[in-house]
């Protein structure tokens, strides 16, 4: 039976005052209000002015669309019942991180103890997209190749130009804030799953991390779910953007996997180059640049690709994006 590239997303939202629109550290009230409708699909985050929600595992984009719309609707109504509102953007435009209350719990206390002000100032809101992958070997191959597309996904999601009352001049200041964290950004290329495990084990032995959950790359193998987790995106304001980005991420994974099945592989680019692209994409949104030797891709073309992917995945649980075709593919060499 063919592997089903199931998908799911997690979104982080702002809890705000309905009159002043300032952040409010009232996640506990929101959790109680939303428990009957959302159950364990909603949880607190490091700051009590952040709430995270997650979809169920979805077989295709139709299911994901229903989940995203249902969760956002229920979350909004739950907030209104306790005199709050929900906002969606990668950063809050004027509330200061120093005014926010941190969440209780050993996990959060450990993070703050380890990272101090880096953790306290991490007042950002992201979208995480999970795509199920067939096996560990494929996970690493897909991780290496999909890194190239992280700047493109970021450019399509940017929603955080403001920070503590200032226009930063960037489209995604959330990206800049998160880059202060260790083990964030673009991952290195790994030769195999065993090499990746050796890396994690070494970090544990050196007391850098407790487990793989403290690796916060823009794209990572999730330590528990058996997915590739795309973590590069700002949380979109519009739900249709979340759905389209998830469809695009799923299509990219499927396309790259099918290339491998046909003994082809997408050209690998070094981390330094992808990081430079990502920094550029976080600054501007008007023109999307491409790596050398690849076809230039405009933002309009990427938007058209997203639309096409969404239409195809309404009928195909395992879509293949038509725009990601063979000019950048090359034969996989046997070791």
N, C-alpha and C positions, 0 to 999 in steps of 0.2 A: 504494500500500500504506500502511495506517495506521502511524503511528509506534509502535514498541514502547517503552514507558516502562520499560526494563530498570532493575534496581536492584542495589546492592551495598553492603556496609558495611565499615567499618574499626573495630576495637575495640582499645583500649589497656588492657593488663592489668598487674597488680602481680606482681612476682617476689618471693616471700616464703620465709622460713625455715620448714620444716615443724614446728618445735617452738616457736619464740618468736613466729612470725608477723611478725617484723620484715622490712622490705624488704631484699633482698639484690641487690647490683650484679653479677649473674652472667648477664647477657644473652648473653654470648659462648658460655658452656657450653650455654645453652638453644638458641641458633641451630644449633649443631653437632648437638645431639641431635634437633632437629626437622627438619633439612634433608631427610632421606629422605622424610618424609611431607608436609611443607608447602612445601618448596622456597622460591620467591620470594614466597609468601604471608605470610611472617613477616619482620619486620625490627626493628632496634633503633630506639630513640628518643633524645631528648636525654640522659636519665638512663639509666644501665645497669641500673637496677631496674625499667625499663618495657620491655614488649615490645608491638609492634603487629602485629596480624594483619588480613588483608583477604580477603574472599570473592572469588570469580570473578564475572564479570558474570552476573546471574541474570535469566531471562526472567520469572519470577513468584515469588510468595511461597513456593510449594512448594519450588522450587529453592533459594531463600535459606535456608529452614529447614534443609534438608539440609546446606547449606554451613556455616552457623553451628554446628550441632550437631557436624558432622564436625571443624571446626577447633578448637572448644573441647575436644573429646575428645582429639584428637591432641596439642594443646598441653599438656593436663594430663598425659598419659602421658609426653610428652617431658620435662616438668619433673621428674616423679617419677624418671625414669631417672638424672638427675644430682643427686638429693637436694634438689630444690626443690619448691615448690608455686606455684599460680597463684591469685590472688584478684581479684575484680571489684568495684570500687566507685570512685566519682569521686575520692576522696582516700583516703590511708592514715590510719587512725585515730590512730596515735601516732608513726610514724617521721618524723624531721626531714629536711627537704630538704638541710640543710647537711652531713648525714652521707652523702649519696649521691655516687657517682662519675659524672662526666659522660662521655658517649661520645666517642671520638675521631672525627676527620673534619673536613674543611674547612667543611662546612655548619654543623655544630654550633659549631665554633670561631668562625665569623663571627657567629652568632646571639648567643653569649655576649659576644663583643667589642662588639657593637652595644648589647645590652640589659643586660649586666652582671647585677646581682642579680635583676632581673626574670626573666631566663632561668634562672638557677641555682635560683630558688625555685619554678619552674613544675613542681612535682611533682603533676601532676593526670592524670586518666585519663578519656578521653571516648569517645563513640560518634559516628562520622561516617557519614551516610547519603547515598548517591549515587543520584540519579534522572536517567536520560537524558532530554534534552529535544530537540525537533525541530530548532531552529535558533536563531541568535543573537538574533533579534528576540523570539522567544517566551521565551528565557532571561531577558531583562530584564523583560518583562511579568510573568512568573511570580515572579521575584525580588521585584519591588515588592509583589505581592499576597500572596505566601506569608509575608512578614515577620510579618504579624499572628498567625500560628499558632505562631511560635517559642516564646512563653511557655507555650503549652499543651503542646508537646512537652517542654519543660524540666520542667514540673510532673509529667508522667507518667514522667519518667526519674530524678528526683532520688535520689542515693545517696551523698551526701557531706556528712553533718552534722558530721563530726569533722575536726580539723586539729591535728596535733602534740600529741596527748594531751588535747585540750579539746573539749567539746561546744560548737560554735559557736552553737547556737540556730537555725541556718539549715538548710534541707533540702538546699541545693546550695551548699556553700562553694567548690566547684570554680569556679562561676561568678564568685564574688568574686575569686578568685586570678587567673583568666584576664583579668578586666577591667583588670588593671594593664598588660596588653600594649597597645601601640599597634595601631591598625587592627583592633580586635576589637569585639565587641558587634553591635548592630543596624546593618545597612547603610543608607545614604541611599537615597532614591528616585532612579532614573535615568530620563531621558526616552527613551533609546535605547542600543543597543549602542555606537554611536560615541561617545556621551557617556561611557559607562563606560570605553571604551578611552582616551579623552582624559584621564580621571582617572588611570588607571594610568600612562600615558605621562608625565604631569606628575610623578607620584611618582618615576618612574625618573629623569627629568631633574633633579629636586631632590636626587637621591641618597638618597631616603628608603627605597627598595626596589630590589632587583635585577630582580625580575619579580613577576608576580601571585601567586606562591606565598607571598609575605610579606604578603598581605592575609588576615587571620584572622577575618573576620566570622563570626557565627553562621549565616549563610547566604550562600553565594558561588557565582558561576559558577566551576567548577573550571578552572584555566588550561590543562589538558591533556586532560581526559577527556570534555568535552562534556556535563557533568552539572551539575545544581544540587546542591550539597553542603550538607546540613544538619549543622552542627557544634555545635549548642546543647546536646546531651544529655550528661548524665553517662553513663558506661558502666554498663549495668544489671548487676545481680548475676545475674539469671535470664536464660537465653538466650531464653525465650519473650517476654520484654519487648523485647529487641532486635528480634526478628522482628516483633512487633506495631507497634513504633514505625516500623520501616522500611515496613511495609504502610500505615500511616497517612500517612507522608510521601509515598509513591508515590500514594496515593489523592488527597491534597490537590493534588498537581501535576496529576494527570489531570483532576480536577474543575475546577480553575482554567483549564486549557487548553481544556476543552470549553466552558466559559462564553465564552471568547474566540472560539472557533469559531462560537458562536451569537450573536456580536456583543454579548455581555454581559461585564461585568468585576466582579470583587469590589471592594468599597469599599476605597480606599486610606487607610491611617492613617499619621500622621506618626511619625517615628522616636522622638521624645520620648515619645509616648504608649506605643508598644510597649516602649520601654526601661523605663518605669514599671511596666507590666504584668509584664515579665520579672523585675524586682527583687522585686515582690510575690510572684510564683510561686516564686522561689528561697527565699523566707522561710517560706512556708506552703504546705501541700498540701491542706488540708481543703476549702477553697472556691476554686474557679477563677472569677475575675471576667472580665467581658467588656467590650469597649470600648463607649462610648455608642452607642445606636441599634442595637446588635446584641442578639440574644437571649441572656440569661444562660445560661451553660453550667456545669453542675456537673461535678466530677471523675468522678462515677458515669456521667454521660451520655457523657463523653469515653471512659471505659473501655468502655462499651457500643458506642460507635462503632468503637473499635479492634477489638473482637471481631467486629463485623459486617464490617468491612473485610477482616480476615484470612480469614473464611469466603468472602467473595466472590472474593478474589484467588486462592483455591485453584483457581478455574476460569476466571478472567479475567486474562490477562496485563496488561490495561489497566483497572484497576478504577475505579469512581466511587463515592465514599462517599455513602450516601444521606442522611446527616445534614447535609451541606453544601449546602443547597438554596437556592432563589432569593431569600428575603427580603433577604439582604445583597448581592444582585447588582443591577447597574444597567447601562443601555445604555452602550456605548462610544461616545464622541463622536468624530466625525471631526475631525482637526486643521484 
